[in-house]
């Protein structure tokens, strides 16, 4: 025997307009709301019953109910990411938005306005949320530090001032040595920072200054961490400088002098 939601799904207009059947169907499978008649998708009791079973059912509610704070709050309290299904006027509700970004930081993209606490909550939940932060937060050291600690690549989104901040850059390369490419030219000449980067990922050698790409200790650390960075030491990708070894044999002798 078919379940109520299967009867609703496979039924015709009569079934879709049968309130008792629809209530039974959404209690069984919330997203069965999509098969209900329009007037029942606009029925608060039906929609709340659907949300109770599956918050994602909000997307199938009428536009009116997707703009109703009580209904949207019921969904968001169970699954913050459902705020994306609400009408945009509710994206400005800070309490709802807070619940949303706490569950999925990338929903920061819905924010019409942003405060620091909201942005920090979002990037701590998901570092990718930093891509949706307003420009003013890309120059905020606390926000940027929170972001690069779990996604070094986010250093590319930071302000130029923070790309030249040694503490920020070190936090980024500790997570991903290749983030060195987004550091300022000054810090790519900093031996301690470059050593830290190549120790995390040898191929970060590519983004070091020319002088440090010829530094025996830096090259040794890079090759030890990531053997394929050997080609960077040999100059195959960036052009060999006069101070670099010409072959693996020369590299071995070059290391031997250090």
N, C-alpha and C positions, 0 to 999 in steps of 0.2 A: 504493500500500500504506500502510495506517495505521501511524503511529508507535506505539511502545510505550505512551506516555501516552494516546494516543487510543483504543487498544485497551482500556486500563484504564478510561478514562472511559466508554466505550460498552459495556463488557462487563458480565457478570452476576456472580453470587457466585463462580463458579469463577475468573474472572479476578482478582477482587479479593483472593482468597485465594492466588493464585499468586505466591509470593515472588520467583521469578526475574523474572516479568513486572513486578512492582511495583518491584523494584530497577532494572530497565532503564527503567521509566517515570519514576521520580523522578530518575534520572541525566540524563534528557532534559528533564524539567520538574518541578522540585522540588515545586511546589504540587499535583502529581498525587497527592501523599500523601493528599489529602482523599478520594480515591476508593478507597483501600486498605481492606481489612478491618480491623476494630478491633484484632485481634491483631497485624497488621503495623504499625499506627500506634503500637504499643507495643514494636516491635522496634527496639532501639537502632541496629543497623547500617543498617536501612532509613531511619530518621529522620535519622541523621547524613549518609547519602548525599543525602537530600532537602535538608537544610540546606546541604550543600556546594554544591548547584546553586542554591538560592534560600533564603536565611535565613528568609524569610517563611513557609516551610513549617512552621516551629515551631508555628504556630497550629493545625496539624492533627495534631500529635503527641498521644499519650495524655496524660491528666492526670499520670500518673506520670512520664513523660519531660519534661513541661513543668515538673516540679518537680525535675528532675535537673540539678545544677549543670554537669556536664560537657557535657550536651547544650545547655543554655541558653547556656553560655559559647561554644560553637561558633557558635551563631547570632549572639550579641551581638558577637563579635569581627569578624564580617563586616558586621553592620548593627545598630548600637546600639539603634535604635528597636524591635527585636524583643523587647526585655525586657518590653514590655507584654503579650506573649503568655505569659510565664512565670507560674508560680504565685506568688502574692503573697509567700510566704516568701522568695523569691529577690530581691524588691525591696529587701530589707534588706541585701543583699550590696553593700558599698560599691564594690568593683571593678567589678561588673556595672553598678551604677547610674552610676558615673563614665563608663563606656563609652557608656551610653545617653544621658546628658545632653550628652555631648560631640558626639553625632550629632544629637540633637534636644532642645534645652533644655527644651521643654515637658514632657518626661518627668520633670521634677522633681516633677510631681504624684504620681509613684509612691513618692516617698521617705517612709519612715516616720520618719526622723530626717534632719536637715539640718545640715551644718557650713558655714562660710563659704566654704571653697574650692569645695565642691560647688555652692553657690548662685551664686557668681561665674562658675563654668564654665558653668552653665546660662544665666544672663542674658546672658553674652557671646556664647553661641551663638545665642540667640533672646531678644530683649527681652521677648517675651510670657511667658517663663518666670517673670518677676517676679510674675505673678499667682498663681503656685503656691508662692511663698516663704512661709515661716511669718511670722507677725506680727513676730517679733523682728527679722527682717532688713529690715523696712520702715522701721526707725529707724536702720539702719546706713548711714552716709554713703557708704562705698565701694561697697556693693552698689547703693544707689539711684543713685549717679552712673553706674555701669556701665549701669544699666537706662535711665535717661532720655537718655543720650547717643545712643541709637538708637531711642528711642520716647518722645518728650516727654510723651505722654499718661500714661505711667506715673507722672508726678508726682502724679496723683490717688491713687495707692496708697501714697505715702510718708507717713511720720508727719507730724503737724502741725508738729513742730519743724523737719523738713527742708523742708517746704513754705514755711517762713519763713527758709530758708537761701539767701542770695543766690547763692552759688556753684552750688548744686544747681538753683535755678530758672533761672539763666542757661544752664546746660548743657541743660536741658529745652527752653527757648525757642529756643536756637540750632538745635535739630533741628526744632521745631514751635512757631511763635509762639503758636498757640492754646493751648498749655500754660499760658499766663499765667492762664487761668481757674482753675487749680488752685493758684496761688500764694497765699500769705497776703494778707489785705487790706493789710498794711503794705507788702509788696513790689509790690502793684498800684498803690501810690502813689509808687513809686520811678521817677523820670523816666528814668534810664538803662536800667533793666530794661524799662520799657514801650517805650522807643524801640527797643531791641533786638528786642522781640517784634513790633512793627508793621513793622519793617524785614524781618522774616522772613515775616510774614503780616499784611497790612493789617487783616484782620478781627479781629485780636487787640485792636484798639481798643475793641471792645465790652466787654472785661474790664478795661480800665484804670479807675482811679478817676475819679470825675466831674470832678475838677479837670483831670486830664490828657486827658480826652476833649474838653476845651475849649482845650487847648494847641495853638497854631498849628503849631509845628514837629512835634509828635507827629501831628497830623491830616495835615499835608502828607506826612510819611513814610509814613503808612498809605495814603493815596490814591495816592501814587506807586507803592507796592508792589502794592496790590490795589485797582484803581479802584472796585470795587463797595463798598468800605468807605466811599465817599462818603455813603451813606445813614446810616451811623453818625455821621459828622460832622454831618449835618443833623438828627440826633436822631430818625430815623424808627423806630428799633427800641427805643431806650431812653428816649425822651421828651426833647424839646429843652429845654436849660437856657437861661436868659436870655442867657448869654454866647455861645451858639452862633449861627452864621449861619442864616438862615431859608430860603435857596434856593441853587441852584448859583451864581447871580449874586452873592449876598451872600458865598458861600464864596470866590469869586474875589476880591472886594474885600477880604475878611477876610485871605486869604493875602497880598494886596498890601501890607497894612499891616506884615507881618512882616519 
